[in-house]
Structures are given as structure tokens and as C-alpha cells.
Amino acid sequence: MAALLARRSPQEIVATQQVLWDLMADSYRNPLWAAAYVLNGGCSDDGFDYFRGWLIAQGRTTFERVLDAPDSLAELPDVRAAAGEGADFDCEEMLSVAWNAHLAVTGQELPADAFTIRYPDLYRDPAWNFDFDDEDEMSRRLAALTALTASGGK
């Protein structure tokens, strides 16, 4: 991905980094974290970042659909195919794509003041502030995803 982005101007690459952080902030939500937890068999802070990197890499339509309905992850063909294999859905590389492209094009790191990171308060939605190890609660809230992972993708 960095190679594709490196075809753009340095200004566009810097702008891409801001878009990435805006998408990361927009997706910083408890329901999505719960879905990542189910899908990946657990999900640390870093793991949630890498999961959201993977989700961003799936494209705008999928990203927006999953933000609106995290349980819709169970409908994605790649998720269905890999759920039985115990695959983790993550893309750490997405978080550094603009950084790497800028370095390749200019030989310099991204300017420190070129973007801002603004994460909302994750716990604004107290309805999703529960123990993600509670299988009954997860099954109730993410029925399709928990059924898919329990059945091994079948």
C-alpha cells in the first residue's frame, strides 16, 4: 500500500495520514472492539488498533457498514472463510502506510505537526461497557459473529 501511496505528492501523503487518524478515531467504539474481540479470540489495545487498520484496508463501504453494524462482519466472505482457521484480522502496516510512503518519497519522516490524533472517550456508551469474556452477553449483542466463530466458519 505504501508503494501505491508513494506515487502521490508529499502533500497528499501527509493529508492521507490525517485521514487515517480520523478513521481510527471514528472507529474507536466499544461495539467494534467487542466484535474484534469475538473475531480474533481476544483483543488488546494494540490489537484493536491493528484490527481497525485491517477494517480500513477493506474499503469505505465495508468500513462504514461495519461501523454501523459490527455484527455484519459475519457476512464478509473473507471473514466467513477464515473464521474456522483461527486467523487474526489485523493490519498493523496500515497504521504506517503514510509514514512509509512519505519516507520513500522525501527521505524524511512525516512532519510532527502534520496531523492530529483525537480519540473520543471510549466509554461514552455505558451499554457496551461490560466484560467481553461474558459469552452470553456477546452472543446476545453479536449473534451472527459469535455463531460464526463458534461454528468455525460453517
N, C-alpha and C positions, 0 to 999 in steps of 0.2 A: 504494500500500500504506500509506503514511504516513497518508493521509486515513482509511482504514478503522481503523487503529490509534488515530487521534486521537479516535475515538468512545468510547474506553475511559478509565478513570480514570488520573490521573498515576501512581498506584502500579502499576497493571497495565502501563502503558507502560514504566516503569523495570524491572519484572520481565521484560518482553519483551527488553530489552537484554541481561540476563543470560542468558536462554535462547539468544539469538542467539550470544553469545560462547561458550557451552557447545557449541553445534552447530559453530561454527567450530573449536573445539579438538578435538572428536570427529572431525572430518573432516580434520584436519591429518595426512595419511598419505601416504607415498610412493606406494603403488599408485594412489591417487586423483589425485595430482599427475601421475603418468605418464599416466593416462587423459586428464586435462585437456591435457597436452602433445600427445598424439596428436590429440585432438579439435580443439583450437584452433591446431594447427600451431606449437606452442611455448607456453611458459607461464612468465612471470616470477613473482617473489614476489607482486607486486601482482595479477598476472593470476590466480594461484591463489586469492587472497582473493576476487576478483570471480567466479571460476568457482564457488567454494563458495557465494557469495551466490546465484548462479543455481540451484545444486543445492538449496539450502534453499528457494528460492521454488517448486520443483517439488512440494513437499509431503512429508509424513512417509514415506509408503510408498515413493516413489521415492528419497528421501534414504537411507533405511535399506537399500534393495535395492542401490543403487549403492555404498554404503559396504562392504557385504558382498561385492559382486562388481562392481568398477569396469567390467569389460568389458560388463556389462549395459547400459551407456549406449547401445550399438549397437542395442538393442531399442526404445528410446524413439522413438515416432513423430516427435516434433519434431526429434530428433537425426537420424533417418533422412532426413527431408525436407530439412533444412538442411545436411547434411554435404556435399552436392555444390555448395552455393553458397558455401562458404568462410566461413560465418557463425561468429562467435565466440560461445561460450556463456559469458556473463558477466552479472552483475547487481550492479554497484557500488552501486546505490541501496539494495539490501537491507541493506548494512552500516550505513546511516544512517537506516533507517526509524524506529527508536525515537527517535533523536535528533530527527529532523524532527517526529515526532508530538508529542513532549514540548514542543518549542519552540512548536508550533502551539497546544497546549492551555494551556500555562502561561506562555508568553512567556519561558521560561528554558531554559538548557541543562540537559542531564541532570546530576544531581549527580555529581561526580567519584568519589565513594566508593560509588556505587550498584551497581557491578558490578566484577567482576574478570576479567582475561584470563589464562588459563592454557593455554599451548601445551605439548604434550608434546614430547619430543625426537624430531624427525622421523626421525632415523637409528637408531632402536631396531631397525629391521628391516633388517639389513645385506643381506638378499637383494634388496632393492629399491634399494640404493644403487649405481646404475650410471648410465652416460651415457644419457640419454633420447634422444639422437640415434642410438643404436645400433638401427637399423631391424630387424635380425634378432631382437634381444632383445625389442624392443617387440612385434614380430609374434608371438613365442612366448608372451609373457605376456598380451597384449591382442589376441588373434587376431581377434575379431569387430570390435572397434573399428578396428584398423588396416586390416582388409579393407574396412570401410565407407568409411573416409576415402580409401583408395587408389582405390576404385571410384567415388568421387564421389557416394556415397549410393545407388548402384544395386545 
